[in-house]
Amino acid sequence: MISSLGMGSPGLLGTCRWRRATTIAPGDAPSTTARGRRAARGAGRARVDPPRAMGERRRAMLQSTRSVEERLRRALGDRLRAREPLHHHTTFRIGGPADWFFAATTADELTRALRTAREAGLPVFLLGGGSNLLVSDAGFRGLVVRNAIETLEFDGAAVHVGAGHDLLELIYRCRDRGLAGLEFAAGIPGSVGGALYGNAGCYGRDIGSLTIECTHATPDGAAVETRPASWYRFAYRDSRLKREPRVLLSALLQLARGDPAAIRAEIEEKLEIRRVKHPQWRIEPTAGSYFKNLPPDWQMPGAKHSPGTRRVAAGQLLDECGCRGLRVGGAMVYEKHANIIVNVGHATAADVLALAAEMKRRVRERFGVELEEEVMYLGERPGDERPRA
């Protein structure tokens, strides 16, 4: 149920099914002829008692699971975790367990994890800083690999950075060296790899415009390639990686020499704006802006544009539909920003999806436009989950 506070303006284990046993009604005596006895014996052999069949399937599944675990542990060692709760690894603090979880700190570890998962037939999801992500309440049936490659090397005004490096920490390190260019992104949560994947940006600027080249692995871990920025086709909150998956390992960014005092001042300004308008995710868990702003060709008389762009802000439409304060379960539209959903206490992914659906419905019915999610969803959606053995 959706309530308002009145604030206004992608399996490891298969599905097991029971089958009803055939019964013999009183009076239906077995045939006493030789043919009848042979038929009865044949029928007896053909019929399998459901509990026994269930037990055999369960044993086969357990053996398969042990085989997968042994293969993973041989390749990845004791840092491999089983049934790891994913809500510990996202800024939304929502999500069920991953069958397997591994934090890769080097490119070699990451590609080895990918190859091992392929050999074991396991689905893989690459996790960065955990922002901009909503994980299913059922979790993920496969291996989640967290990119924890945090290398950092400066060469003049260029910086070579591991994809697992925290974005804000990178901004601070650049500030300390008097390198300008990334100040606009101060306060955007997540990793460098995640920022590149979605071409994170604001105020008309984005990280793709600063990128010289990236090094990535193929999804199966079989090859490592370095490609120029043009290959990634960076666009508004988008990159080629969303359609042709690759695993980012590192990036080379081109910055510029700047005045340290001016760089520091701009960073503090952007952080203060976010402190005022946005929730602090460690206190009020959130994935950030839930919907993308409208495309440039969609305009509305009197509408304000997102700073530095010609895009009507999704938050403005949501505001006019009275979405602030809407709530489903533990998920609520932030009181200071209508395009942000916060976890106000034990929210589930189902809560968030239901709330987002209501927000989209209101905008669609009033403005005739369909909002597009910026937050990614991982796992099966409510109603699609298969029972586990």
C-alpha positions in Angstrom: 0.0 0.0 0.0 1.3 3.5 -0.9 1.0 6.1 1.7 1.9 9.8 1.7 3.3 11.9 4.5 1.7 14.9 2.9 4.9 16.7 1.8 3.3 17.8 -1.5 4.6 19.4 -4.8 20.1 -11.3 -13.2 20.1 -20.3 -11.1 22.6 -22.2 -9.3 20.1 -24.6 -7.8 17.2 -25.9 -9.7 13.5 -26.1 -8.9 12.2 -29.3 -7.2 8.6 -30.3 -7.7 6.5 -32.9 -5.9 4.5 -35.4 -7.9 1.4 -37.2 -6.6 2.0 -40.9 -6.1 -0.4 -43.4 -7.9 -2.7 -45.1 -5.4 -4.6 -48.4 -5.6 -8.2 -48.2 -4.5 -9.6 -50.9 -2.3 -10.9 -53.8 -4.5 -8.5 -53.0 -7.3 -6.5 -56.2 -6.6 -3.4 -56.9 -8.7 -3.8 -59.5 -11.4 -2.9 -63.1 -10.4 -2.0 -64.1 -13.9 1.7 -64.4 -15.0 1.2 -61.5 -17.5 -0.5 -59.4 -14.8 2.3 -60.1 -12.3 4.9 -59.1 -14.8 3.0 -56.0 -15.6 2.6 -55.2 -12.0 6.3 -55.7 -11.3 7.1 -53.5 -14.3 4.7 -50.8 -13.0 6.3 -51.0 -9.6 9.7 -50.5 -11.0 8.5 -47.6 -13.1 6.8 -45.8 -10.2 9.2 -43.7 -8.1 8.2 -42.7 -4.6 8.1 -38.9 -4.5 10.1 -38.4 -1.2 12.8 -40.7 -2.5 13.0 -38.8 -5.8 13.1 -35.6 -3.9 16.0 -36.9 -1.8 17.9 -38.0 -4.8 17.5 -34.6 -6.5 18.6 -32.9 -3.3 21.7 -35.1 -3.0 22.6 -34.4 -6.6 22.2 -30.6 -6.0 24.3 -30.7 -2.9 27.0 -32.7 -4.8 26.9 -30.1 -7.6 27.1 -27.2 -5.1 30.1 -28.9 -3.3 31.8 -29.4 -6.7 31.3 -25.7 -7.6 32.6 -24.6 -4.2 35.7 -26.7 -4.4 36.5 -25.3 -7.8 36.0 -21.8 -6.7 38.1 -22.2 -3.5 40.9 -23.8 -5.4 41.0 -20.8 -7.7 40.2 -18.0 -5.3 41.2 -19.1 -1.9 39.8 -18.5 1.6 38.5 -15.0 0.7 35.6 -16.6 -1.2 32.4 -16.1 0.8 29.3 -18.2 0.5 25.7 -16.8 1.0 27.1 -13.3 1.4 24.3 -10.7 2.2 24.5 -8.1 -0.6 22.8 -5.4 1.5 26.2 -5.0 3.2 27.6 -4.0 -0.1 25.2 -1.4 -1.5 24.4 2.2 -0.5 20.7 1.3 -0.5 21.3 -1.4 2.2 18.9 -3.7 0.4 19.4 -7.1 -1.1 19.4 -10.8 -0.4 22.5 -13.1 -0.5 24.8 -14.0 -3.3 25.5 -17.7 -3.6 29.2 -16.7 -3.8 31.1 -13.4 -3.3 34.7 -12.5 -3.9 36.6 -9.2 -3.7 39.3 -9.0 -6.3 42.1 -6.6 -5.5 44.2 -7.2 -8.7 43.5 -7.6 -12.4 44.8 -11.1 -12.2 42.4 -12.0 -9.4 39.5 -10.5 -11.2 40.1 -12.3 -14.5 40.8 -15.5 -12.7 37.4 -15.2 -10.9 35.7 -14.6 -14.3 37.4 -17.6 -15.9 36.6 -19.9 -13.0 32.9 -18.8 -13.0 32.7 -19.5 -16.7 34.2 -23.0 -16.3 31.8 -23.7 -13.5 28.8 -22.4 -15.4 28.0 -19.7 -12.9 26.4 -16.4 -13.7 28.6 -13.4 -12.7 27.9 -9.9 -11.6 30.6 -7.2 -11.2 30.1 -4.9 -8.2 31.8 -1.6 -7.7 31.0 0.8 -4.9 27.4 -0.4 -4.7 25.7 2.9 -5.5 23.1 3.3 -8.2 22.0 -0.3 -7.6 19.0 -2.1 -6.2 19.4 -5.8 -5.4 16.6 -8.3 -5.4 15.3 -9.6 -2.0 16.2 -13.1 -3.2 19.8 -12.0 -3.9 21.8 -13.3 -6.8 22.2 -16.9 -7.9 25.8 -17.0 -9.0 29.1 -15.3 -8.2 29.3 -11.6 -7.3 32.8 -10.2 -7.9 33.5 -6.9 -6.2 36.1 -4.8 -8.1 38.5 -3.8 -5.4 41.4 -2.7 -7.7 42.5 0.5 -6.1 45.8 1.3 -7.9 46.6 5.0 -8.4 49.5 6.5 -10.4 50.0 10.1 -11.5 51.9 11.2 -14.6 51.9 15.0 -14.8 48.3 16.0 -15.2 47.2 12.5 -16.1 46.1 9.9 -13.6 46.0 6.1 -14.1 43.4 4.7 -11.6 42.1 1.3 -10.8 38.4 0.8 -11.5 37.7 -0.2 -7.8 39.1 3.1 -6.4 36.6 5.2 -4.5 35.6 8.2 -6.6 35.6 10.8 -3.8 39.0 9.6 -2.6 40.3 10.1 -6.1 38.9 13.6 -6.2 40.7 14.4 -2.9 44.0 13.0 -4.2 43.8 15.1 -7.3 43.0 18.1 -5.2 46.1 17.6 -3.1 48.2 17.6 -6.3 46.5 20.7 -7.7 44.8 18.8 -10.5 41.4 20.2 -11.7 38.6 18.6 -13.6 36.7 16.2 -11.3 35.4 18.7 -8.8 31.9 18.5 -10.2 31.6 14.9 -9.1 32.4 15.6 -5.4 29.8 13.7 -3.4 28.7 11.2 -6.1 29.0 7.9 -4.3 30.6 4.8 -5.8 33.8 3.7 -7.5 35.6 5.0 -10.6 34.5 1.9 -12.6 30.9 2.5 -11.7 31.1 6.1 -12.6 32.6 5.2 -16.0 30.0 2.5 -16.6 27.1 4.9 -16.3 29.2 8.0 -17.3 28.4 9.7 -14.0 28.0 13.5 -14.1 26.2 16.6 -13.1 26.2 20.3 -13.8 26.6 19.5 -17.6 29.9 17.7 -17.1 30.7 14.0 -16.9 33.6 11.6 -16.3 33.6 10.3 -19.9 34.8 13.7 -21.2 38.0 13.3 -19.1 38.8 9.8 -20.2 41.7 9.1 -22.5 41.5 5.3 -22.5 40.3 2.3 -20.4 41.6 -1.2 -19.9 39.0 -3.9 -19.6 38.6 -7.7 -19.6 36.2 -9.7 -21.6 33.3 -11.1 -19.5 34.8 -14.6 -19.6 38.2 -13.3 -18.4 39.9 -14.7 -21.5 41.3 -11.4 -22.8 42.4 -8.0 -21.5 42.1 -5.0 -23.9 42.9 -1.3 -23.8 40.6 0.9 -25.8 40.4 4.7 -26.4 37.6 6.7 -24.9 35.7 6.8 -28.2 35.3 3.0 -28.1 33.1 3.3 -25.0 30.6 5.8 -26.7 30.1 7.8 -23.5 26.7 9.6 -23.6 24.3 11.0 -21.0 24.3 8.5 -18.1 25.3 5.9 -20.6 28.2 4.0 -22.2 28.7 1.1 -24.6 29.4 -1.1 -21.6 25.6 -1.2 -20.8 25.0 -3.0 -24.1 28.3 -4.8 -24.7 29.5 -5.9 -21.2 33.2 -5.6 -20.4 34.9 -5.6 -17.0 36.7 -2.4 -16.4 40.1 -2.8 -14.8 41.6 0.7 -14.9 41.3 4.1 -16.6 43.6 6.9 -17.8 42.1 10.3 -17.1 43.3 13.7 -18.4 43.0 16.5 -15.9 44.5 20.0 -15.8 46.7 22.1 -13.6 44.7 24.4 -11.5 44.7 26.7 -8.5 44.6 24.5 -5.3 42.5 27.0 -3.4 39.9 27.2 -6.2 39.8 23.4 -6.6 39.3 23.0 -2.8 36.5 25.7 -2.8 34.6 24.1 -5.7 34.8 20.6 -4.0 33.4 22.0 -0.8 30.7 23.9 -2.6 29.5 20.7 -4.4 29.6 18.7 -1.2 27.6 21.4 0.7 25.0 21.4 -2.1 24.6 17.6 -1.7 24.5 17.8 2.1 21.6 20.2 1.8 19.6 18.6 -1.0 20.6 14.9 -0.9 20.5 12.3 1.9 23.7 11.2 3.4 23.6 7.5 2.4 25.4 6.2 5.5 22.6 7.6 7.6 19.7 7.5 5.1 20.5 4.7 2.7 19.8 5.5 -0.9 20.9 4.6 -4.5 20.8 8.3 -5.5 18.6 9.7 -8.3 16.2 7.0 -9.2 15.1 8.2 -12.6 17.0 9.8 -15.5 16.2 13.3 -16.5 14.1 13.8 -19.6 15.8 13.7 -23.1 16.6 17.1 -24.6 13.8 16.7 -27.2 11.2 16.6 -24.5 10.3 20.0 -23.3 7.5 21.6 -21.3 6.6 25.3 -21.1 8.0 26.9 -18.0 10.0 23.8 -17.0 13.5 24.4 -15.5 16.4 22.5 -16.9 18.9 20.4 -14.9 22.0 22.6 -14.3 24.3 22.8 -17.3 21.9 20.8 -19.6 18.8 21.2 -21.7 17.1 18.4 -19.9 13.9 18.8 -17.8 14.7 17.3 -14.4 12.7 14.2 -13.5 12.5 15.5 -10.0 10.5 18.5 -11.2 7.8 16.4 -12.7 7.7 14.1 -9.7 7.4 17.2 -7.5 4.5 18.4 -9.4 2.8 15.0 -9.0 3.1 15.3 -5.2 5.6 12.5 -4.8 7.6 13.8 -1.9 6.9 11.7 1.2 5.2 8.9 -0.7 5.9 5.6 1.1 5.7 1.9 0.5 6.8 -0.2 3.5 10.3 0.9 4.4 10.9 2.8 1.2 10.0 6.5 1.0 10.5 9.4 -1.5 13.0 11.8 0.1 11.4 14.8 1.7 13.9 17.2 0.1 14.2 15.7 -3.4 11.3 14.0 -5.3 13.7 11.9 -7.5 15.4 10.1 -4.6 14.1 7.0 -2.7 15.5 6.4 0.7 15.4 3.3 2.9 13.8 4.6 6.1 13.9 1.2 7.9 14.2 -2.4 6.7 12.9 -1.6 3.2 12.8 -4.4 0.7 13.4 -4.4 -3.0 9.8 -5.1 -3.5 8.9 -1.9 -1.5 11.2 0.2 -3.7 9.8 -1.3 -7.0 6.3 -0.7 -5.9 7.0 2.9 -4.9 8.9 3.6 -8.2 6.0 2.1 -10.2 3.6 4.6 -8.5 5.9 7.5 -9.2 6.1 6.5 -12.8 2.3 6.1 -13.0 1.7 9.6 -11.7 4.1 11.2 -14.2 2.8 9.1 -17.1 -0.8 10.0 -16.4 -0.2 13.7 -15.8 2.5 14.5 -18.4 2.3 11.6 -20.9 5.9 10.6 -20.6 7.5 7.4 -19.3 10.4 7.9 -16.8 13.4 5.7 -17.3 15.2 4.2 -14.3 18.8 5.3 -13.7 19.2 2.8 -10.8 20.1 -0.7 -12.0 18.3 -3.8 -10.7 20.1 -7.1 -10.0 18.3 -10.4 -9.6 14.8 -11.8 -10.1 11.9 -9.5 -9.7 9.1 -10.2 -7.1 6.9 -13.0 -8.4 9.7 -14.5 -10.6 11.8 -16.0 -7.8 12.1 -19.8 -8.1 12.0 -21.9 -4.9 15.3 -23.0 -3.5 15.9 -26.6 -2.5 
